[in-house]
Each structure stands twice: as C-alpha cells, then as structure tokens.
Amino acid sequence: MILRAEWTKLHTVRSTPWLLLAAATSTIGLGAATVALTTGSDLVAAGLSGVYCGQIAIVVLAVLAMTNEYASGLVSTTLACTPRRTMVLLAKTATVIATVISAALASVTGSLVAARSLAGDQGITVTSGPALRAAFGTVLYLTLVALLSLGIATALRHTAAALTTVLGLLYLFPLLAQFISDERWHTRIERYAPMSAGLAVQSTTNLGDLPIGPWTGLGVLAAYAGAALMLGAVLFTTRDA
C-alpha cells in the first residue's frame, strides 16, 4: 500500500517522464558524439561518457521525489496516513531505485548500441567481461547517484539547497582537480571524489593507470550514498514534518 502510493506520487508528477527522457537522450547523445570524435582509446568508456550529463536529470528526479512533498505540503498528509516514517522513506527509496534502474538500463543499452554502430572498423565487443562490467557498473553508478540525491534531499528538504549540494559534490571536486598541479593531491581528489571515483568503473583499458580500481571506486560512491541516506533517515524520523 505504501509502496503503491509512493510509486503513484512519483509517476503522476509531470516532470518525471521528461526527466527520464532527458537522462536517456543526453546519455546516449553525448556518448555517441564522444565515440564519433574518439580514435584508438577506450571506446566503451567513451560510449558511456554521456553519463556525465545524463546524471543531472537523475539527480533532479531523486531530489524532487522528496522535496516536492515539502514544497506542496503533502508530506503532512503522507505522515498522517503513515506514521511509521521509516516505512515511508523505504518505500520512496525503493520507488526511486526501480525508476532509475529502468532508465539507466535503457540509457546504457542505447549508448553501447550507438557506440558500436559508430565505432566502425575499430569495433566494440559489448559482450566482453570488461564491457559488461562497465555497463553494469554504470547502471549501479546512476542508482547510487540517485540514492545520494535522495538522502541529501531528505536531510535538507529544500529543492534548491539539495540540488546545489549534490551537483557541487559531483562536479566541484573534478573541477578543482584541474587547477591543482600537485600530482599527489590531484590523485587523491580523483580517488575520493564521488563522481571521479564512481566512474572509474567505466574504464576497460589501462586499469593499472587509474587512481582507483573500478569496483573500489564504485564503493567510494556507495559510501557517500549510504552516509547521505543514513543522515536523511535520522533527520526524517526524529524531527517535525
């Protein structure tokens, strides 16, 4: 009953289908453009690079899944009908996960199909172990980004503040790394920043040169997402609506 209510709330909002469409088209389109301009490098990672842009729509969707209720005042009705706040948050989390996974699968599949068709003679073997790991890892990456966004939105309750915080966490550290000449600090930022660490999972070549391993990097992002969800859960269950 609670899960159905959360699913209905998310999927009857006018912005949801547009955000899912934006996530898929930007991920596929940017990845295809990158492959078309790339020669002799990691074409799988290039094909999946559209996630850099497509994840913004996922962030917005996950944030709005929580903050829309506060903006409209619906959260009071939700909590009156379901006093067990933990169940509400679990149902909302499950709804966001299911929605984002479906969009991520479509985006990743479309990106690899487009990359393979554009690669020409260079070729892309999408069924190889590294390519499958990159594809599956990208789906997990987008899901973890959604959970990070939901956790921060639950803690902050305001759309603008949550979006600024999440996008700052994702994009600010890689931007700062470009201005740091010290190689040790540059590597540390790439190793522990949520986006650069998480996207290491997309690499299929020269893995020894990466600042962090593919699965370890995804684990770093999972730690950020878990911490945000825990903070959001504590605040959601202990403070007034």
C-alpha positions as CSV (number, residue, x, y, z in Angstrom):
1,M,0.0,0.0,0.0
2,I,2.7,2.5,1.0
3,L,4.9,1.4,-2.0
4,R,2.0,1.8,-4.4
5,A,1.3,5.3,-3.0
6,E,4.9,6.4,-3.5
7,W,5.0,4.9,-7.0
8,T,1.8,6.8,-7.9
9,K,3.1,10.1,-6.5
10,L,6.4,9.9,-8.4
11,H,4.9,8.7,-11.7
12,T,2.0,11.1,-11.8
13,V,4.2,14.2,-11.5
14,R,4.5,15.8,-14.9
15,S,8.3,16.2,-14.7
16,T,9.1,12.6,-14.1
17,P,8.8,11.3,-17.7
18,W,10.5,14.3,-19.1
19,L,13.4,13.9,-16.7
20,L,13.7,10.2,-17.6
21,L,13.7,11.1,-21.3
22,A,16.3,13.8,-20.7
23,A,18.5,11.3,-18.9
24,A,18.4,8.7,-21.7
25,T,18.7,11.1,-24.6
26,S,21.6,13.1,-23.1
27,T,23.4,10.0,-22.0
28,I,23.1,8.3,-25.4
29,G,23.6,11.5,-27.5
30,L,26.7,12.7,-25.7
31,G,28.2,9.2,-25.6
32,A,27.6,8.8,-29.4
33,A,29.2,12.2,-30.1
34,T,32.3,11.3,-27.9
35,V,32.7,8.0,-29.8
36,A,32.5,9.8,-33.1
37,L,35.3,12.1,-32.1
38,T,37.4,9.4,-30.5
39,T,40.0,7.1,-32.1
40,G,42.2,4.5,-30.6
41,S,41.2,4.7,-26.9
42,D,38.7,3.2,-24.6
43,L,35.6,3.3,-26.8
44,V,33.4,1.6,-24.3
45,A,34.1,4.3,-21.7
46,A,33.7,6.9,-24.4
47,G,30.3,5.4,-25.4
48,L,29.2,5.6,-21.7
49,S,30.6,9.1,-21.1
50,G,27.2,10.7,-21.7
51,V,26.5,9.8,-18.0
52,Y,28.5,13.0,-17.1
53,C,25.5,14.9,-18.4
54,G,22.7,12.4,-18.1
55,Q,23.1,12.1,-14.4
56,I,21.9,15.6,-13.8
57,A,18.3,14.6,-14.8
58,I,18.6,11.6,-12.4
59,V,19.7,14.0,-9.6
60,V,16.8,16.3,-10.2
61,L,14.3,13.4,-10.3
62,A,15.6,11.9,-7.0
63,V,15.7,15.3,-5.2
64,L,12.1,16.2,-6.4
65,A,10.9,12.8,-5.2
66,M,11.3,14.1,-1.6
67,T,11.3,17.9,-1.8
68,N,8.1,18.2,-3.9
69,E,6.2,16.8,-0.8
70,Y,7.6,19.5,1.4
71,A,7.0,22.3,-1.2
72,S,3.4,21.3,-1.7
73,G,2.7,20.4,2.0
74,L,1.8,16.9,1.0
75,V,4.3,15.5,3.5
76,S,2.0,16.2,6.4
77,T,-0.8,14.2,4.8
78,T,1.7,11.4,4.0
79,L,2.9,11.2,7.6
80,A,-0.6,11.4,8.9
81,C,-1.7,8.4,6.8
82,T,1.6,6.5,7.5
83,P,3.0,7.5,10.9
84,R,5.9,5.0,10.6
85,R,8.3,7.3,8.9
86,T,10.9,4.6,8.2
87,M,8.4,2.8,6.0
88,V,7.7,5.9,4.1
89,L,11.4,6.5,3.4
90,L,11.9,2.9,2.5
91,A,9.0,2.9,0.0
92,K,10.2,6.2,-1.5
93,T,13.8,4.8,-1.8
94,A,12.5,1.6,-3.5
95,T,10.4,3.6,-5.9
96,V,13.4,5.8,-6.9
97,I,15.7,2.8,-7.3
98,A,13.2,0.9,-9.6
99,T,12.6,4.0,-11.7
100,V,16.3,4.9,-12.0
101,I,17.4,1.4,-12.8
102,S,14.9,1.1,-15.7
103,A,16.1,4.5,-17.1
104,A,19.7,3.5,-16.6
105,L,19.3,0.2,-18.4
106,A,17.8,1.9,-21.4
107,S,20.4,4.6,-21.4
108,V,23.4,2.2,-21.1
109,T,22.0,-0.2,-23.7
110,G,21.3,2.7,-26.1
111,S,24.8,4.1,-25.5
112,L,26.6,0.9,-26.3
113,V,24.4,0.2,-29.4
114,A,25.2,3.7,-30.7
115,A,28.9,3.3,-29.8
116,R,29.2,0.0,-31.6
117,S,27.5,1.4,-34.7
118,L,29.7,4.4,-34.8
119,A,33.0,2.6,-34.0
120,G,33.3,1.2,-37.5
121,D,36.5,-0.7,-38.1
122,Q,37.7,-0.1,-34.5
123,G,34.9,-2.3,-33.2
124,I,33.4,-2.7,-29.7
125,T,32.9,-6.1,-28.1
126,V,30.0,-5.3,-25.8
127,T,29.8,-8.9,-24.5
128,S,33.4,-9.0,-23.2
129,G,34.0,-9.1,-19.5
130,P,35.3,-5.5,-19.1
131,A,32.5,-4.1,-21.3
132,L,29.8,-5.9,-19.3
133,R,31.4,-4.7,-16.1
134,A,31.4,-1.1,-17.4
135,A,27.8,-1.4,-18.5
136,F,26.6,-2.9,-15.2
137,G,28.7,-0.6,-13.2
138,T,27.3,2.4,-15.0
139,V,23.7,1.3,-14.1
140,L,24.9,1.0,-10.4
141,Y,26.6,4.3,-10.6
142,L,23.4,6.1,-11.7
143,T,21.4,4.3,-9.0
144,L,23.9,5.3,-6.3
145,V,23.8,8.9,-7.5
146,A,20.0,8.8,-7.2
147,L,20.3,7.5,-3.6
148,L,22.9,10.1,-2.7
149,S,20.5,12.8,-4.1
150,L,17.5,11.3,-2.2
151,G,19.5,11.2,1.1
152,I,20.6,14.8,0.8
153,A,17.1,15.9,-0.3
154,T,15.7,14.2,2.8
155,A,18.1,15.9,5.1
156,L,17.8,19.4,3.6
157,R,14.1,19.3,2.5
158,H,14.5,22.2,0.0
159,T,14.9,21.7,-3.7
160,A,17.5,24.4,-4.5
161,A,19.7,23.6,-1.5
162,A,19.6,19.8,-2.2
163,L,20.4,20.3,-5.9
164,T,23.2,22.7,-5.2
165,T,24.7,20.3,-2.6
166,V,24.5,17.2,-4.8
167,L,25.8,18.8,-8.0
168,G,28.5,20.5,-6.0
169,L,29.7,17.2,-4.6
170,L,29.7,15.6,-8.1
171,Y,31.2,18.3,-10.2
172,L,33.2,20.6,-7.9
173,F,35.9,18.2,-7.0
174,P,36.8,17.2,-10.6
175,L,36.8,20.9,-11.5
176,L,39.2,21.8,-8.6
177,A,41.5,18.9,-9.6
178,Q,42.1,20.6,-13.0
179,F,43.7,23.6,-11.1
180,I,45.9,21.5,-8.8
181,S,49.4,21.0,-10.0
182,D,50.5,18.7,-7.1
183,E,50.2,15.2,-8.6
184,R,49.5,13.6,-5.1
185,W,46.6,15.9,-4.4
186,H,45.3,15.6,-7.9
187,T,45.3,11.8,-7.5
188,R,43.7,11.9,-4.1
189,I,40.8,14.0,-5.4
190,E,40.2,11.7,-8.3
191,R,40.4,8.7,-5.9
192,Y,37.9,10.0,-3.2
193,A,35.6,12.4,-5.1
194,P,32.3,10.7,-5.6
195,M,31.9,11.2,-9.4
196,S,35.5,10.5,-10.5
197,A,35.8,7.5,-8.2
198,G,32.5,6.1,-9.2
199,L,33.0,6.5,-12.9
200,A,36.3,4.5,-12.8
201,V,34.0,1.5,-13.3
202,Q,33.5,2.6,-16.9
203,S,37.2,2.0,-17.8
204,T,38.1,-1.1,-19.8
205,T,41.7,-0.5,-20.7
206,N,44.9,0.5,-18.8
207,L,43.3,-0.2,-15.5
208,G,46.7,-0.1,-13.7
209,D,46.9,3.6,-14.6
210,L,43.7,4.5,-12.8
211,P,43.9,6.4,-9.5
212,I,41.4,3.9,-8.1
213,G,40.1,0.5,-9.2
214,P,36.7,0.2,-10.9
215,W,34.8,-1.6,-8.1
216,T,36.7,0.2,-5.3
217,G,35.7,3.5,-6.9
218,L,32.1,2.5,-7.0
219,G,32.4,1.5,-3.4
220,V,33.6,5.1,-2.6
221,L,30.4,6.4,-4.2
222,A,28.3,3.8,-2.3
223,A,29.8,5.1,0.9
224,Y,28.7,8.7,0.1
225,A,25.2,7.5,-0.8
226,G,25.0,5.4,2.3
227,A,26.1,8.2,4.6
228,A,23.6,10.6,2.9
229,L,20.8,8.2,3.3
230,M,21.6,7.5,6.9
231,L,21.7,11.2,7.7
232,G,18.5,11.7,5.9
233,A,16.8,8.8,7.7
234,V,17.9,10.0,11.1
235,L,16.6,13.6,10.5
236,F,13.4,12.4,8.8
237,T,12.4,10.1,11.7
238,T,13.4,12.5,14.6
239,R,12.3,16.0,13.6
240,D,8.9,17.6,13.0
241,A,7.5,17.4,9.5
